[in-house]
Amino acid sequence: MSSKDPKNRPKKTLAPGDIYFLIVMFLIGLLFLFLIFSVISKSTVHVHG
């Protein structure tokens, strides 16, 4: 561990790793929303008929 580790680095450009990370998190978020929506739809399917 170096005490000179710059935690607040100036972000000039997004690294490919950061872009992939954002895309993965976005897809996971959509997947969770879809799963939650499907569960709610199935649990309220008898209410709608």
mmCIF entry with sequence, helices, sheets and N, C-alpha, C, O atoms, coordinates in Angstrom:
data_MODEL
# 
_entry.id   MODEL 
# 
_entity.id                         1 
_entity.type                       polymer 
_entity.pdbx_number_of_molecules   1 
# 
_entity_poly.entity_id                      1 
_entity_poly.type                           'polypeptide(L)' 
_entity_poly.nstd_linkage                   no 
_entity_poly.nstd_monomer                   no 
_entity_poly.pdbx_seq_one_letter_code       MSSKDPKNRPKKTLAPGDIYFLIVMFLIGLLFLFLIFSVISKSTVHVHG 
_entity_poly.pdbx_seq_one_letter_code_can   MSSKDPKNRPKKTLAPGDIYFLIVMFLIGLLFLFLIFSVISKSTVHVHG 
_entity_poly.pdbx_strand_id                 A 
# 
loop_
_entity_poly_seq.entity_id 
_entity_poly_seq.num 
_entity_poly_seq.mon_id 
_entity_poly_seq.hetero 
1 1  MET n 
1 2  SER n 
1 3  SER n 
1 4  LYS n 
1 5  ASP n 
1 6  PRO n 
1 7  LYS n 
1 8  ASN n 
1 9  ARG n 
1 10 PRO n 
1 11 LYS n 
1 12 LYS n 
1 13 THR n 
1 14 LEU n 
1 15 ALA n 
1 16 PRO n 
1 17 GLY n 
1 18 ASP n 
1 19 ILE n 
1 20 TYR n 
1 21 PHE n 
1 22 LEU n 
1 23 ILE n 
1 24 VAL n 
1 25 MET n 
1 26 PHE n 
1 27 LEU n 
1 28 ILE n 
1 29 GLY n 
1 30 LEU n 
1 31 LEU n 
1 32 PHE n 
1 33 LEU n 
1 34 PHE n 
1 35 LEU n 
1 36 ILE n 
1 37 PHE n 
1 38 SER n 
1 39 VAL n 
1 40 ILE n 
1 41 SER n 
1 42 LYS n 
1 43 SER n 
1 44 THR n 
1 45 VAL n 
1 46 HIS n 
1 47 VAL n 
1 48 HIS n 
1 49 GLY n 
# 
_struct_asym.id          A 
_struct_asym.entity_id   1 
# 
loop_
_struct_conf.conf_type_id 
_struct_conf.id 
_struct_conf.pdbx_PDB_helix_id 
_struct_conf.beg_label_comp_id 
_struct_conf.beg_label_asym_id 
_struct_conf.beg_label_seq_id 
_struct_conf.pdbx_beg_PDB_ins_code 
_struct_conf.end_label_comp_id 
_struct_conf.end_label_asym_id 
_struct_conf.end_label_seq_id 
_struct_conf.pdbx_end_PDB_ins_code 
_struct_conf.beg_auth_comp_id 
_struct_conf.beg_auth_asym_id 
_struct_conf.beg_auth_seq_id 
_struct_conf.end_auth_comp_id 
_struct_conf.end_auth_asym_id 
_struct_conf.end_auth_seq_id 
_struct_conf.pdbx_PDB_helix_class 
_struct_conf.details 
_struct_conf.pdbx_PDB_helix_length 
HELX_P HELX_P1 AA1 PRO A 16 ? SER A 43 ? PRO A 16 SER A 43 1 ? 28 
HELX_P HELX_P2 AA2 VAL A 45 ? HIS A 48 ? VAL A 45 HIS A 48 1 ? 4  
# 
_struct_conf_type.id          HELX_P 
_struct_conf_type.criteria    ? 
_struct_conf_type.reference   ? 
# 
loop_
_atom_site.group_PDB 
_atom_site.id 
_atom_site.type_symbol 
_atom_site.label_atom_id 
_atom_site.label_alt_id 
_atom_site.label_comp_id 
_atom_site.label_asym_id 
_atom_site.label_entity_id 
_atom_site.label_seq_id 
_atom_site.pdbx_PDB_ins_code 
_atom_site.Cartn_x 
_atom_site.Cartn_y 
_atom_site.Cartn_z 
_atom_site.occupancy 
_atom_site.B_iso_or_equiv 
_atom_site.pdbx_formal_charge 
_atom_site.auth_seq_id 
_atom_site.auth_comp_id 
_atom_site.auth_asym_id 
_atom_site.auth_atom_id 
_atom_site.pdbx_PDB_model_num 
ATOM 1   N N  . MET A 1 1  ? 0.846   -1.207  0.000   1.00 0.00 ? 1  MET A N  1 
ATOM 2   C CA . MET A 1 1  ? 0.000   0.000   0.000   1.00 0.00 ? 1  MET A CA 1 
ATOM 3   C C  . MET A 1 1  ? 0.877   1.251   0.000   1.00 0.00 ? 1  MET A C  1 
ATOM 4   O O  . MET A 1 1  ? 1.769   1.380   0.839   1.00 0.00 ? 1  MET A O  1 
ATOM 5   N N  . SER A 1 2  ? 0.637   2.154   -0.916  1.00 0.00 ? 2  SER A N  1 
ATOM 6   C CA . SER A 1 2  ? 1.396   3.403   -0.948  1.00 0.00 ? 2  SER A CA 1 
ATOM 7   C C  . SER A 1 2  ? 0.516   4.535   -0.449  1.00 0.00 ? 2  SER A C  1 
ATOM 8   O O  . SER A 1 2  ? -0.644  4.643   -0.846  1.00 0.00 ? 2  SER A O  1 
ATOM 9   N N  . SER A 1 3  ? 1.058   5.382   0.418   1.00 0.00 ? 3  SER A N  1 
ATOM 10  C CA . SER A 1 3  ? 0.273   6.481   0.982   1.00 0.00 ? 3  SER A CA 1 
ATOM 11  C C  . SER A 1 3  ? 0.036   7.564   -0.065  1.00 0.00 ? 3  SER A C  1 
ATOM 12  O O  . SER A 1 3  ? -0.748  8.487   0.157   1.00 0.00 ? 3  SER A O  1 
ATOM 13  N N  . LYS A 1 4  ? 0.715   7.451   -1.210  1.00 0.00 ? 4  LYS A N  1 
ATOM 14  C CA . LYS A 1 4  ? 0.555   8.456   -2.270  1.00 0.00 ? 4  LYS A CA 1 
ATOM 15  C C  . LYS A 1 4  ? -0.471  8.010   -3.302  1.00 0.00 ? 4  LYS A C  1 
ATOM 16  O O  . LYS A 1 4  ? -0.428  8.439   -4.455  1.00 0.00 ? 4  LYS A O  1 
ATOM 17  N N  . ASP A 1 5  ? -1.396  7.144   -2.885  1.00 0.00 ? 5  ASP A N  1 
ATOM 18  C CA . ASP A 1 5  ? -2.398  6.654   -3.824  1.00 0.00 ? 5  ASP A CA 1 
ATOM 19  C C  . ASP A 1 5  ? -3.440  7.738   -4.085  1.00 0.00 ? 5  ASP A C  1 
ATOM 20  O O  . ASP A 1 5  ? -4.206  8.083   -3.185  1.00 0.00 ? 5  ASP A O  1 
ATOM 21  N N  . PRO A 1 6  ? -3.482  8.279   -5.303  1.00 0.00 ? 6  PRO A N  1 
ATOM 22  C CA . PRO A 1 6  ? -4.448  9.349   -5.622  1.00 0.00 ? 6  PRO A CA 1 
ATOM 23  C C  . PRO A 1 6  ? -5.858  8.800   -5.766  1.00 0.00 ? 6  PRO A C  1 
ATOM 24  O O  . PRO A 1 6  ? -6.194  8.184   -6.777  1.00 0.00 ? 6  PRO A O  1 
ATOM 25  N N  . LYS A 1 7  ? -6.677  9.026   -4.756  1.00 0.00 ? 7  LYS A N  1 
ATOM 26  C CA . LYS A 1 7  ? -8.054  8.533   -4.821  1.00 0.00 ? 7  LYS A CA 1 
ATOM 27  C C  . LYS A 1 7  ? -8.916  9.440   -5.692  1.00 0.00 ? 7  LYS A C  1 
ATOM 28  O O  . LYS A 1 7  ? -9.839  8.981   -6.365  1.00 0.00 ? 7  LYS A O  1 
ATOM 29  N N  . ASN A 1 8  ? -8.598  10.745  -5.669  1.00 0.00 ? 8  ASN A N  1 
ATOM 30  C CA . ASN A 1 8  ? -9.383  11.690  -6.474  1.00 0.00 ? 8  ASN A CA 1 
ATOM 31  C C  . ASN A 1 8  ? -8.618  12.020  -7.750  1.00 0.00 ? 8  ASN A C  1 
ATOM 32  O O  . ASN A 1 8  ? -8.073  13.113  -7.899  1.00 0.00 ? 8  ASN A O  1 
ATOM 33  N N  . ARG A 1 9  ? -8.587  11.056  -8.666  1.00 0.00 ? 9  ARG A N  1 
ATOM 34  C CA . ARG A 1 9  ? -7.887  11.280  -9.924  1.00 0.00 ? 9  ARG A CA 1 
ATOM 35  C C  . ARG A 1 9  ? -8.775  12.056  -10.889 1.00 0.00 ? 9  ARG A C  1 
ATOM 36  O O  . ARG A 1 9  ? -9.973  11.786  -10.977 1.00 0.00 ? 9  ARG A O  1 
ATOM 37  N N  . PRO A 1 10 ? -8.206  13.013  -11.612 1.00 0.00 ? 10 PRO A N  1 
ATOM 38  C CA . PRO A 1 10 ? -8.994  13.779  -12.595 1.00 0.00 ? 10 PRO A CA 1 
ATOM 39  C C  . PRO A 1 10 ? -9.459  12.877  -13.725 1.00 0.00 ? 10 PRO A C  1 
ATOM 40  O O  . PRO A 1 10 ? -8.646  12.278  -14.429 1.00 0.00 ? 10 PRO A O  1 
ATOM 41  N N  . LYS A 1 11 ? -10.771 12.784  -13.895 1.00 0.00 ? 11 LYS A N  1 
ATOM 42  C CA . LYS A 1 11 ? -11.310 11.916  -14.941 1.00 0.00 ? 11 LYS A CA 1 
ATOM 43  C C  . LYS A 1 11 ? -11.394 12.687  -16.259 1.00 0.00 ? 11 LYS A C  1 
ATOM 44  O O  . LYS A 1 11 ? -12.369 13.397  -16.509 1.00 0.00 ? 11 LYS A O  1 
ATOM 45  N N  . LYS A 1 12 ? -10.376 12.544  -17.091 1.00 0.00 ? 12 LYS A N  1 
ATOM 46  C CA . LYS A 1 12 ? -10.389 13.213  -18.394 1.00 0.00 ? 12 LYS A CA 1 
ATOM 47  C C  . LYS A 1 12 ? -11.223 12.407  -19.384 1.00 0.00 ? 12 LYS A C  1 
ATOM 48  O O  . LYS A 1 12 ? -12.030 12.960  -20.131 1.00 0.00 ? 12 LYS A O  1 
ATOM 49  N N  . THR A 1 13 ? -11.017 11.096  -19.377 1.00 0.00 ? 13 THR A N  1 
ATOM 50  C CA . THR A 1 13 ? -11.765 10.228  -20.285 1.00 0.00 ? 13 THR A CA 1 
ATOM 51  C C  . THR A 1 13 ? -12.174 8.970   -19.538 1.00 0.00 ? 13 THR A C  1 
ATOM 52  O O  . THR A 1 13 ? -11.509 8.563   -18.585 1.00 0.00 ? 13 THR A O  1 
ATOM 53  N N  . LEU A 1 14 ? -13.267 8.354   -19.970 1.00 0.00 ? 14 LEU A N  1 
ATOM 54  C CA . LEU A 1 14 ? -13.715 7.116   -19.341 1.00 0.00 ? 14 LEU A CA 1 
ATOM 55  C C  . LEU A 1 14 ? -12.903 5.944   -19.873 1.00 0.00 ? 14 LEU A C  1 
ATOM 56  O O  . LEU A 1 14 ? -12.755 5.771   -21.083 1.00 0.00 ? 14 LEU A O  1 
ATOM 57  N N  . ALA A 1 15 ? -12.384 5.150   -18.959 1.00 0.00 ? 15 ALA A N  1 
ATOM 58  C CA . ALA A 1 15 ? -11.628 3.970   -19.371 1.00 0.00 ? 15 ALA A CA 1 
ATOM 59  C C  . ALA A 1 15 ? -12.595 2.905   -19.870 1.00 0.00 ? 15 ALA A C  1 
ATOM 60  O O  . ALA A 1 15 ? -13.740 2.849   -19.421 1.00 0.00 ? 15 ALA A O  1 
ATOM 61  N N  . PRO A 1 16 ? -12.144 2.058   -20.796 1.00 0.00 ? 16 PRO A N  1 
ATOM 62  C CA . PRO A 1 16 ? -13.012 0.982   -21.314 1.00 0.00 ? 16 PRO A CA 1 
ATOM 63  C C  . PRO A 1 16 ? -13.588 0.144   -20.183 1.00 0.00 ? 16 PRO A C  1 
ATOM 64  O O  . PRO A 1 16 ? -14.733 -0.299  -20.262 1.00 0.00 ? 16 PRO A O  1 
ATOM 65  N N  . GLY A 1 17 ? -12.808 -0.076  -19.136 1.00 0.00 ? 17 GLY A N  1 
ATOM 66  C CA . GLY A 1 17 ? -13.296 -0.849  -18.003 1.00 0.00 ? 17 GLY A CA 1 
ATOM 67  C C  . GLY A 1 17 ? -14.467 -0.162  -17.335 1.00 0.00 ? 17 GLY A C  1 
ATOM 68  O O  . GLY A 1 17 ? -15.441 -0.811  -16.953 1.00 0.00 ? 17 GLY A O  1 
ATOM 69  N N  . ASP A 1 18 ? -14.377 1.158   -17.193 1.00 0.00 ? 18 ASP A N  1 
ATOM 70  C CA . ASP A 1 18 ? -15.475 1.904   -16.566 1.00 0.00 ? 18 ASP A CA 1 
ATOM 71  C C  . ASP A 1 18 ? -16.728 1.831   -17.427 1.00 0.00 ? 18 ASP A C  1 
ATOM 72  O O  . ASP A 1 18 ? -17.834 1.688   -16.906 1.00 0.00 ? 18 ASP A O  1 
ATOM 73  N N  . ILE A 1 19 ? -16.557 1.929   -18.746 1.00 0.00 ? 19 ILE A N  1 
ATOM 74  C CA . ILE A 1 19 ? -17.703 1.877   -19.659 1.00 0.00 ? 19 ILE A CA 1 
ATOM 75  C C  . ILE A 1 19 ? -18.388 0.518   -19.567 1.00 0.00 ? 19 ILE A C  1 
ATOM 76  O O  . ILE A 1 19 ? -19.613 0.433   -19.479 1.00 0.00 ? 19 ILE A O  1 
ATOM 77  N N  . TYR A 1 20 ? -17.579 -0.548  -19.588 1.00 0.00 ? 20 TYR A N  1 
ATOM 78  C CA . TYR A 1 20 ? -18.154 -1.895  -19.481 1.00 0.00 ? 20 TYR A CA 1 
ATOM 79  C C  . TYR A 1 20 ? -18.858 -2.057  -18.145 1.00 0.00 ? 20 TYR A C  1 
ATOM 80  O O  . TYR A 1 20 ? -19.918 -2.677  -18.066 1.00 0.00 ? 20 TYR A O  1 
ATOM 81  N N  . PHE A 1 21 ? -18.260 -1.493  -17.082 1.00 0.00 ? 21 PHE A N  1 
ATOM 82  C CA . PHE A 1 21 ? -18.861 -1.591  -15.750 1.00 0.00 ? 21 PHE A CA 1 
ATOM 83  C C  . PHE A 1 21 ? -20.218 -0.900  -15.727 1.00 0.00 ? 21 PHE A C  1 
ATOM 84  O O  . PHE A 1 21 ? -21.181 -1.433  -15.175 1.00 0.00 ? 21 PHE A O  1 
ATOM 85  N N  . LEU A 1 22 ? -20.294 0.296   -16.330 1.00 0.00 ? 22 LEU A N  1 
ATOM 86  C CA . LEU A 1 22 ? -21.562 1.031   -16.368 1.00 0.00 ? 22 LEU A CA 1 
ATOM 87  C C  . LEU A 1 22 ? -22.601 0.258   -17.169 1.00 0.00 ? 22 LEU A C  1 
ATOM 88  O O  . LEU A 1 22 ? -23.765 0.197   -16.775 1.00 0.00 ? 22 LEU A O  1 
ATOM 89  N N  . ILE A 1 23 ? -22.192 -0.330  -18.287 1.00 0.00 ? 23 ILE A N  1 
ATOM 90  C CA . ILE A 1 23 ? -23.129 -1.096  -19.121 1.00 0.00 ? 23 ILE A CA 1 
ATOM 91  C C  . ILE A 1 23 ? -23.641 -2.310  -18.360 1.00 0.00 ? 23 ILE A C  1 
ATOM 92  O O  . ILE A 1 23 ? -24.834 -2.609  -18.394 1.00 0.00 ? 23 ILE A O  1 
ATOM 93  N N  . VAL A 1 24 ? -22.741 -3.011  -17.674 1.00 0.00 ? 24 VAL A N  1 
ATOM 94  C CA . VAL A 1 24 ? -23.139 -4.200  -16.912 1.00 0.00 ? 24 VAL A CA 1 
ATOM 95  C C  . VAL A 1 24 ? -24.106 -3.816  -15.800 1.00 0.00 ? 24 VAL A C  1 
ATOM 96  O O  . VAL A 1 24 ? -25.116 -4.489  -15.598 1.00 0.00 ? 24 VAL A O  1 
ATOM 97  N N  . MET A 1 25 ? -23.804 -2.737  -15.077 1.00 0.00 ? 25 MET A N  1 
ATOM 98  C CA . MET A 1 25 ? -24.682 -2.300  -13.993 1.00 0.00 ? 25 MET A CA 1 
ATOM 99  C C  . MET A 1 25 ? -26.041 -1.897  -14.546 1.00 0.00 ? 25 MET A C  1 
ATOM 100 O O  . MET A 1 25 ? -27.068 -2.171  -13.925 1.00 0.00 ? 25 MET A O  1 
ATOM 101 N N  . PHE A 1 26 ? -26.058 -1.242  -15.722 1.00 0.00 ? 26 PHE A N  1 
ATOM 102 C CA . PHE A 1 26 ? -27.314 -0.823  -16.342 1.00 0.00 ? 26 PHE A CA 1 
ATOM 103 C C  . PHE A 1 26 ? -28.149 -2.039  -16.722 1.00 0.00 ? 26 PHE A C  1 
ATOM 104 O O  . PHE A 1 26 ? -29.357 -2.068  -16.486 1.00 0.00 ? 26 PHE A O  1 
ATOM 105 N N  . LEU A 1 27 ? -27.500 -3.047  -17.315 1.00 0.00 ? 27 LEU A N  1 
ATOM 106 C CA . LEU A 1 27 ? -28.220 -4.256  -17.714 1.00 0.00 ? 27 LEU A CA 1 
ATOM 107 C C  . LEU A 1 27 ? -28.747 -4.996  -16.495 1.00 0.00 ? 27 LEU A C  1 
ATOM 108 O O  . LEU A 1 27 ? -29.865 -5.512  -16.513 1.00 0.00 ? 27 LEU A O  1 
ATOM 109 N N  . ILE A 1 28 ? -27.944 -5.050  -15.435 1.00 0.00 ? 28 ILE A N  1 
ATOM 110 C CA . ILE A 1 28 ? -28.385 -5.724  -14.208 1.00 0.00 ? 28 ILE A CA 1 
ATOM 111 C C  . ILE A 1 28 ? -29.581 -4.985  -13.619 1.00 0.00 ? 28 ILE A C  1 
ATOM 112 O O  . ILE A 1 28 ? -30.521 -5.609  -13.128 1.00 0.00 ? 28 ILE A O  1 
ATOM 113 N N  . GLY A 1 29 ? -29.543 -3.658  -13.667 1.00 0.00 ? 29 GLY A N  1 
ATOM 114 C CA . GLY A 1 29 ? -30.666 -2.868  -13.153 1.00 0.00 ? 29 GLY A CA 1 
ATOM 115 C C  . GLY A 1 29 ? -31.933 -3.155  -13.939 1.00 0.00 ? 29 GLY A C  1 
ATOM 116 O O  . GLY A 1 29 ? -33.002 -3.329  -13.353 1.00 0.00 ? 29 GLY A O  1 
ATOM 117 N N  . LEU A 1 30 ? -31.823 -3.205  -15.264 1.00 0.00 ? 30 LEU A N  1 
ATOM 118 C CA . LEU A 1 30 ? -32.992 -3.513  -16.100 1.00 0.00 ? 30 LEU A CA 1 
ATOM 119 C C  . LEU A 1 30 ? -33.501 -4.917  -15.806 1.00 0.00 ? 30 LEU A C  1 
ATOM 120 O O  . LEU A 1 30 ? -34.710 -5.147  -15.771 1.00 0.00 ? 30 LEU A O  1 
ATOM 121 N N  . LEU A 1 31 ? -32.584 -5.855  -15.595 1.00 0.00 ? 31 LEU A N  1 
ATOM 122 C CA . LEU A 1 31 ? -32.977 -7.235  -15.315 1.00 0.00 ? 31 LEU A CA 1 
ATOM 123 C C  . LEU A 1 31 ? -33.750 -7.307  -14.006 1.00 0.00 ? 31 LEU A C  1 
ATOM 124 O O  . LEU A 1 31 ? -34.775 -7.983  -13.919 1.00 0.00 ? 31 LEU A O  1 
ATOM 125 N N  . PHE A 1 32 ? -33.252 -6.602  -12.982 1.00 0.00 ? 32 PHE A N  1 
ATOM 126 C CA . PHE A 1 32 ? -33.947 -6.600  -11.694 1.00 0.00 ? 32 PHE A CA 1 
ATOM 127 C C  . PHE A 1 32 ? -35.326 -5.965  -11.825 1.00 0.00 ? 32 PHE A C  1 
ATOM 128 O O  . PHE A 1 32 ? -36.298 -6.470  -11.264 1.00 0.00 ? 32 PHE A O  1 
ATOM 129 N N  . LEU A 1 33 ? -35.415 -4.862  -12.564 1.00 0.00 ? 33 LEU A N  1 
ATOM 130 C CA . LEU A 1 33 ? -36.712 -4.209  -12.756 1.00 0.00 ? 33 LEU A CA 1 
ATOM 131 C C  . LEU A 1 33 ? -37.670 -5.143  -13.481 1.00 0.00 ? 33 LEU A C  1 
ATOM 132 O O  . LEU A 1 33 ? -38.849 -5.219  -13.134 1.00 0.00 ? 33 LEU A O  1 
ATOM 133 N N  . PHE A 1 34 ? -37.169 -5.854  -14.487 1.00 0.00 ? 34 PHE A N  1 
ATOM 134 C CA . PHE A 1 34 ? -38.015 -6.783  -15.244 1.00 0.00 ? 34 PHE A CA 1 
ATOM 135 C C  . PHE A 1 34 ? -38.496 -7.921  -14.350 1.00 0.00 ? 34 PHE A C  1 
ATOM 136 O O  . PHE A 1 34 ? -39.661 -8.315  -14.413 1.00 0.00 ? 34 PHE A O  1 
ATOM 137 N N  . LEU A 1 35 ? -37.597 -8.449  -13.517 1.00 0.00 ? 35 LEU A N  1 
ATOM 138 C CA . LEU A 1 35 ? -37.972 -9.541  -12.614 1.00 0.00 ? 35 LEU A CA 1 
ATOM 139 C C  . LEU A 1 35 ? -39.013 -9.069  -11.610 1.00 0.00 ? 35 LEU A C  1 
ATOM 140 O O  . LEU A 1 35 ? -40.000 -9.762  -11.362 1.00 0.00 ? 35 LEU A O  1 
ATOM 141 N N  . ILE A 1 36 ? -38.795 -7.889  -11.031 1.00 0.00 ? 36 ILE A N  1 
ATOM 142 C CA . ILE A 1 36 ? -39.749 -7.354  -10.052 1.00 0.00 ? 36 ILE A CA 1 
ATOM 143 C C  . ILE A 1 36 ? -41.098 -7.110  -10.717 1.00 0.00 ? 36 ILE A C  1 
ATOM 144 O O  . ILE A 1 36 ? -42.140 -7.425  -10.144 1.00 0.00 ? 36 ILE A O  1 
ATOM 145 N N  . PHE A 1 37 ? -41.081 -6.549  -11.926 1.00 0.00 ? 37 PHE A N  1 
ATOM 146 C CA . PHE A 1 37 ? -42.327 -6.268  -12.644 1.00 0.00 ? 37 PHE A CA 1 
ATOM 147 C C  . PHE A 1 37 ? -43.068 -7.559  -12.963 1.00 0.00 ? 37 PHE A C  1 
ATOM 148 O O  . PHE A 1 37 ? -44.292 -7.622  -12.855 1.00 0.00 ? 37 PHE A O  1 
ATOM 149 N N  . SER A 1 38 ? -42.318 -8.592  -13.357 1.00 0.00 ? 38 SER A N  1 
ATOM 150 C CA . SER A 1 38 ? -42.950 -9.876  -13.688 1.00 0.00 ? 38 SER A CA 1 
ATOM 151 C C  . SER A 1 38 ? -43.548 -10.507 -12.439 1.00 0.00 ? 38 SER A C  1 
ATOM 152 O O  . SER A 1 38 ? -44.629 -11.091 -12.499 1.00 0.00 ? 38 SER A O  1 
ATOM 153 N N  . VAL A 1 39 ? -42.863 -10.397 -11.318 1.00 0.00 ? 39 VAL A N  1 
ATOM 154 C CA . VAL A 1 39 ? -43.379 -10.963 -10.064 1.00 0.00 ? 39 VAL A CA 1 
ATOM 155 C C  . VAL A 1 39 ? -44.654 -10.239 -9.657  1.00 0.00 ? 39 VAL A C  1 
ATOM 156 O O  . VAL A 1 39 ? -45.624 -10.870 -9.238  1.00 0.00 ? 39 VAL A O  1 
ATOM 157 N N  . ILE A 1 40 ? -44.653 -8.902  -9.781  1.00 0.00 ? 40 ILE A N  1 
ATOM 158 C CA . ILE A 1 40 ? -45.843 -8.125  -9.416  1.00 0.00 ? 40 ILE A CA 1 
ATOM 159 C C  . ILE A 1 40 ? -46.991 -8.476  -10.357 1.00 0.00 ? 40 ILE A C  1 
ATOM 160 O O  . ILE A 1 40 ? -48.135 -8.608  -9.922  1.00 0.00 ? 40 ILE A O  1 
ATOM 161 N N  . SER A 1 41 ? -46.689 -8.627  -11.640 1.00 0.00 ? 41 SER A N  1 
ATOM 162 C CA . SER A 1 41 ? -47.736 -8.965  -12.608 1.00 0.00 ? 41 SER A CA 1 
ATOM 163 C C  . SER A 1 41 ? -48.329 -10.336 -12.302 1.00 0.00 ? 41 SER A C  1 
ATOM 164 O O  . SER A 1 41 ? -49.544 -10.519 -12.377 1.00 0.00 ? 41 SER A O  1 
ATOM 165 N N  . LYS A 1 42 ? -47.474 -11.297 -11.959 1.00 0.00 ? 42 LYS A N  1 
ATOM 166 C CA . LYS A 1 42 ? -47.964 -12.645 -11.659 1.00 0.00 ? 42 LYS A CA 1 
ATOM 167 C C  . LYS A 1 42 ? -48.778 -12.654 -10.374 1.00 0.00 ? 42 LYS A C  1 
ATOM 168 O O  . LYS A 1 42 ? -49.764 -13.384 -10.268 1.00 0.00 ? 42 LYS A O  1 
ATOM 169 N N  . SER A 1 43 ? -48.374 -11.849 -9.401  1.00 0.00 ? 43 SER A N  1 
ATOM 170 C CA . SER A 1 43 ? -49.067 -11.854 -8.110  1.00 0.00 ? 43 SER A CA 1 
ATOM 171 C C  . SER A 1 43 ? -50.398 -11.115 -8.202  1.00 0.00 ? 43 SER A C  1 
ATOM 172 O O  . SER A 1 43 ? -51.285 -11.332 -7.376  1.00 0.00 ? 43 SER A O  1 
ATOM 173 N N  . THR A 1 44 ? -50.545 -10.238 -9.206  1.00 0.00 ? 44 THR A N  1 
ATOM 174 C CA . THR A 1 44 ? -51.790 -9.475  -9.335  1.00 0.00 ? 44 THR A CA 1 
ATOM 175 C C  . THR A 1 44 ? -52.558 -9.891  -10.579 1.00 0.00 ? 44 THR A C  1 
ATOM 176 O O  . THR A 1 44 ? -53.447 -9.172  -11.034 1.00 0.00 ? 44 THR A O  1 
ATOM 177 N N  . VAL A 1 45 ? -52.212 -11.064 -11.134 1.00 0.00 ? 45 VAL A N  1 
ATOM 178 C CA . VAL A 1 45 ? -52.860 -11.508 -12.373 1.00 0.00 ? 45 VAL A CA 1 
ATOM 179 C C  . VAL A 1 45 ? -54.313 -11.871 -12.104 1.00 0.00 ? 45 VAL A C  1 
ATOM 180 O O  . VAL A 1 45 ? -55.169 -11.694 -12.970 1.00 0.00 ? 45 VAL A O  1 
ATOM 181 N N  . HIS A 1 46 ? -54.595 -12.378 -10.905 1.00 0.00 ? 46 HIS A N  1 
ATOM 182 C CA . HIS A 1 46 ? -55.969 -12.772 -10.587 1.00 0.00 ? 46 HIS A CA 1 
ATOM 183 C C  . HIS A 1 46 ? -56.844 -11.544 -10.348 1.00 0.00 ? 46 HIS A C  1 
ATOM 184 O O  . HIS A 1 46 ? -58.067 -11.614 -10.466 1.00 0.00 ? 46 HIS A O  1 
ATOM 185 N N  . VAL A 1 47 ? -56.209 -10.413 -10.009 1.00 0.00 ? 47 VAL A N  1 
ATOM 186 C CA . VAL A 1 47 ? -56.984 -9.197  -9.764  1.00 0.00 ? 47 VAL A CA 1 
ATOM 187 C C  . VAL A 1 47 ? -57.466 -8.616  -11.091 1.00 0.00 ? 47 VAL A C  1 
ATOM 188 O O  . VAL A 1 47 ? -58.604 -8.161  -11.209 1.00 0.00 ? 47 VAL A O  1 
ATOM 189 N N  . HIS A 1 48 ? -56.574 -8.639  -12.090 1.00 0.00 ? 48 HIS A N  1 
ATOM 190 C CA . HIS A 1 48 ? -56.941 -8.101  -13.400 1.00 0.00 ? 48 HIS A CA 1 
ATOM 191 C C  . HIS A 1 48 ? -57.872 -9.046  -14.148 1.00 0.00 ? 48 HIS A C  1 
ATOM 192 O O  . HIS A 1 48 ? -58.541 -8.640  -15.098 1.00 0.00 ? 48 HIS A O  1 
ATOM 193 N N  . GLY A 1 49 ? -57.915 -10.295 -13.723 1.00 0.00 ? 49 GLY A N  1 
ATOM 194 C CA . GLY A 1 49 ? -58.782 -11.250 -14.415 1.00 0.00 ? 49 GLY A CA 1 
ATOM 195 C C  . GLY A 1 49 ? -57.945 -12.256 -15.135 1.00 0.00 ? 49 GLY A C  1 
ATOM 196 O O  . GLY A 1 49 ? -58.481 -13.154 -15.784 1.00 0.00 ? 49 GLY A O  1 
# 
